[in-house]
Amino acid sequence: MDDGPMGSVGFPKLANAFSSIGSIKGLIIFVDFPDVIATVDLKSPWQTSSIPNAEKLFGFSSYGKLELKVDMSNKIYRLQKPSTYYNLSADPSGGPLANAPQHKLDEVITDAITAADPDFDFSKYAFVAVSTPQSPTLALSGATGMGQNPKQFDGVTYTYGDFIPYDGLTPLDKPYRTLNFTHDIGHMLGLMHPYITGAGQPMTGAWDIMWSFAFQNDFLGWNKWKLDWIIDDQISCLSGNLNGSVTQLLSPIGDPTKNKKMIVIKLNSTTALAVEVRRKSPFEDLQPEDEGVIVYRVDTTKSQGQGPYTIVSNPTKTITYQDFPEILGTMKPSQSVTDSGYVITVLQSVTAGDYVSIHKVA
C-alpha cells in the first residue's frame, strides 16, 4: 500500500529508521546541566524497569527476530549550556508550550553525544537515548528527528534520537512511564501513534505500545508486518474481486508459530481492513472474556495523531485503563462486524487460534 504523508503506516517503512531485524545495541547517556544538577540515582529506573522491559518486549514481539541490548554510560556528563537554552518546557497536557520558541531536542541529544564521544565508539550503537534529572525546564521528551544536517560520530549519522528525563520513567507503578523507552524505540523503528488523539476525539483502541496508554503492549499485527516480524506468507490478502466467502484459521499475534497471523482486505491503494487474534501472552495480560478477534481499518493517508488505525469490531466492548476508556473490540464465535462492504465473522475458537470467515456483501 502507498505510504502516506510524514511516513504514516504504509510500506515500506522509512529508510532512515534503524533495522528491525538482527542484533542491535542502544546507548543511554546520562547528563545534567549547570542549572539542573543530578541529585538522584538516574540509573536505577533504567536498570530495574525500562531496559529489561524493552529488551524482553522486542525479543518477544519480533518472535526472536530482533535482539536488543542496551548499554548505559558509567558517569553523568555535565553539559555546558543551561537547561533553559534548549526550550524544553512543556504544556501540562503534553507537547510544546504554545507560542514558545522552537525546542532544541536534537541539539541537546547532539551535545550529549559530543560530551560522551571520547568514552564510546558510536559505530556500535544503532541509537542513543539521553537521560536527565527531572525539571520543569526538561519536561518535553520523546523520540525526535536529529535535524536536516545531523552530526556524524564514529562514522554513524543518527537521524533519530531519544530524550527522557527522570520523570519520563517514573513512578515505576505507572506502566505508561516504565514503558516510555520501549514506545520511543518504536518511533525510531519507524512506527507512529496508532490512534486519533486530542480533546473531543473518539475513544482510542486498547492495543499496541505505540499508544502510550494502551491496555496491552504487544504491537498490532500490521506494525509487526511493517517491521518484517510477520512475513507476507503469514498474511491472507483479499481484494475487491472476492467471490463467495473465505475461511481462514488465524493464530494469535503473540504466538511465535509461522502460521497465518492476519487477514488483510485491500479496499483501495491507501486503505485496508486488518483482522487478527489477540490472546493472553507474556505481554498481553488478558482475561478469557477479553480475548478474541479484532478488526481495524488502516488508512495510510492519515499521519500521527490523525488516527491511521481505527478499531471497527465490537466498538461497545471497552475497558478503562490508567483512567483512559479504550475500545477492546474483540469478537467471540458467532459475532461479526460489517464494514466497507465485507462481513467478518468469527466461526470457532480452538487451541491453535480462531477460524474467521470473510464474505463480501452483494
N, C-alpha and C positions, 0 to 999 in steps of 0.2 A: 504493500500500500504506500501511496505517496506520503512523504514526510511533510509535516505542516510547518507553519512559521515558528521560528525560535526553537526548532528541534522537535517539539511535540512528541507524539508517541509512535510515529510511523517508522518505516525501515529505510535504510539501515540506521543504526544508532550514529550519533555524532562522531565524526572522525577524530576529534580531539579528546574524546573520552578514553580513559586508560582501559587496558584489556580486561575482559570479564572471564577469561579462561586462563588457567595455569596458576603458577605460584607468583604472588606479588607481595611487596612489602610497603608498609606505610611508616611514617615517622611522626611522632609527636614532639614538638619543640616547645619548651616552657619558657615564657618571657614575662617580665614585668616592666614597669616604667618609672621614671623619676617621680611621678606624682601618684602612682599606684604600685606600691611595693608589696610583694607576696608575703603574707603572714600566716598562710595556711599551707597544708601539705597538698600541693597541686596534683601530685602523682596518685594519691590514694583512690579517687573515683575512677581513674583510668585503669589502674591495676585490678581493682576489685570488681568492676562492673563493665565499663564502656568497651574496653579492649576485648575481654573474654566474650562478651555478647556479640561483638562484631565478628570476631574470628569464627565463633560457632555458627552464627546465623548464616554467614555467607557460605561456609562449608556445607551446611545442611540444605539451604535453599538452592544451591547450584548443583546439588547431587554429587558433590565432591569435585566439580569441575573448576572451582575457584578456591585456591588455598591462600588465605590471607594471614599474614603475620605483621604485627605492629611493634616497632621499637619506640623507646622514649629517650629523650635527652637526659643525661645524668645531672644536669645543672639548670638553673634558671638564668637566662640571658637578659641582662638589663639593656633595653633599647634606649637610644639617645633622645628620642623625641618624646614629649609627654603624651599621655593617652588622649588628651583633648585635641591634639593635632590631627588625629585620624577620623574625627567626626563620626564616632560610633555610638552615640546616644540613640535610643530607640523610643518609638511611641509605645505607651503602655499596652496597647492592643497588638503590638508587633510591627516590625518593619521600621524604616527610617522615619524620623520626625518630619512632619510637613514643613515645607519651605526651608529645610535645613541645608547646609552646604553638602555637596556630594560626599558620600562616605569614601573612605580610603582603605577598604578591606584588603584590596590587592596589595597596597603599599605596606600595610603592617605585616602581612604574610611575607612579602619580599624582604622587609627589614629583618624579620626573624630568621629567615633562611640565611641572609647575609651574615648575621651575628653568629650563627651556628656553623657556617661554612668551613671554618678551619678544623672542626671536630668531626665532620661527616663527609662521606663520599655519596653524594646525592644520586649518582648513577645507579645506586642500589635500590632507590625508592620510587615507587610509582606515584605517590602523592605525599603531601605534607599537611599536617594539621597543627595549628598554633593554639596553645592553651595559656590562658592568662588568669590573674586574680579576678574576683568579682568587683565590679564598679559600675555606677550609673554611666560613666563615660565609656564603658566597654559592653554595652547592652546589645548592640547589633551583632549578630553572629550567623554562622552557617557557611555552606559551601559557596564559593564565588569564582567568577572568572578572573583571570590574572591580568586583564587589560590587553590593549592592542599590541604592545611590544614587551611581552614578559621577558625578564632577565633569565639568562642561561646559567645553570650551576652544574659543574662537572659534566658538561655535555647534555644536560637534561633541561628542557624547557617545559615548565609546568603551566598548562593552560587553565587548570583549576587548582584551588587551594581551599583549606577549611580553617575557620576561626571559631573557637569555642571557649568562652570564658567559664570560670568555675561554676557559676550558677546555670550554665547550659548543660551541665552533667549531674547536678544535684538539685533537690534531695534524692537519695537513692530509692525512696519509696514511690517516686513518680516515674513510671515507665517511659513517659514521653521525654523525660530528661535523660534517663540512663541509656536510651536508645537513639539519642540525637546523633551520635557519632556514626552509627550504622546508617541512619537516614541520610546523613551528609555524604557518606561514601556512595550511596545510591545515586545521588546527584552527580558525583564525579564520574560515575559509570555511564552517565548519560540519561538518567531517569528523571521524571518530573513528578510534581504533586499530582495525584490522580484525579482529585475531585474539585468541583467548583467551590470557591471559598468567598468569604465576605459576609457582612451583615445582611440579613434578609434573604439569603440564598437557601435553596433546598437542602435537605438533610444529606450528609455525605454517606458514602459506603463505609463499612466496618473492616475493610480488607486492605492489606499492603502497608508495609512500613514507610512507604513514601508519603503516606498521610500520617502526620506526626501523632495524631490521636487515635490511630486505628486500633480497634478491638483485638485484631490478630495481626501478627507481624510478618508472616511469610508473604512473599511477593505474589501479586496476581500472575496468573499463567501467561498473560500477554507480555508482561515485563520479563518473565523468565525466557520467553521465546525471543524477545528482542536481544537479550544478553547471551543467546545461544546455549542456555542451560536446557531448554526444551528445543528439540530439533524438528525440522519440517516433517520427518516421518512420524512424529508423535502428534501431529495435527491432522484432524479430519476437516478438510477445506471444502466448503459448499459455496455455490454461487446461484445466480438467478435462474439458471436453467434446470433447477432441481425438479425432477418428476416423481410424483408419489411421495413416499416417506423414506427416511433413512434412520436406522437404529444403530447406535454406537455405544459400546462399553467404554467408559472413561475411568481411568484410575485416578485416585486423589492426587492433587497437586503436591502434597507433602510426601508422596510415596516415591522412593528412588528407582522404581522399576522403569523400564524403557517402553512401557505400554502407552497407548494413546492417552494424552492428557487433556486435550481441548478439541472442541468443535468450533470452527470459525466460519461464519456465514458472511461472505463478502457482499455488502449491499451496493457499494459503488467504489470509486477509486480512493475515497477518503474515509469511509465509514464501514464498520463491520459489527456483527454480534459475536461475542465470545461466550462459550459455555464451558464450565469446569466444575470439578467436585472438590469440596472442602471438608476435611475430616480432622479429628484430633491428631496432633503430632507434637513433637518436642517444641515447636514454636506456634502451635495453634491449640490453645487450651480450651477446646470446645466441649460443651456438654452434648450428649446424644441428640437432644432436640435442636441444637444449633447446627448440626452437620447437614450437608445436603449439596444440591446443585445450585450454582449461581449463574445468572446470565447478565452480562453487561454490554453496553454499547461503547464502542471505541470510535472516537472522532479525531482524526489526525489534523483537522483544521483548527482545533482548539489547543491553545498553549497553556502554560502553567497558570493555575488559578481559575481557568475558564471551564474546567470540567471535561477533560479529554475522555474520562471514564464515567459512565452513569450506570448504576445498578438498576436493571429493569425488572428483575424477577422478584416476586413476593415483596413489594415495597412496604407493606404494612408490618412485616416481620422485622422489628427493630430491637435495639439494645442501647442502654445508656452506659457509657464507659468514660471514666475520667471527666464526668459531668457533661459529656457530649452525646446527644442522641445520634445513633447511626443506624443505617439500614444493613441488616444481615442478608436478607433476601434469599435465604436458602430454601430450596424446594425439596419435598419428600415425594416418594412414589405416589402416583395419581395426580400430583399437582402439575400445573402447566402455566405458561405465560405466552401471550400472543404479542408480537412486536414486529413492526416493519413487514408485515405480511407472512410471518412464519409462526407456527405453533410449536413450542418446545415443551415436551412432556417428559417427566421422569417416570419410567416404567417400573423399574425394580432396583433395589439396593442389595448388593451382595458383598462378600468379603473383599473381592478384587476391585470394587468400585460401583458405579451406578450406570444402568442402561438408560440412555436418553434417546428419545425419538424426535426427529425434525420433520415437520410437514408444512409445505407451502400452501397458503390459503389461495384457493382458486380465484 
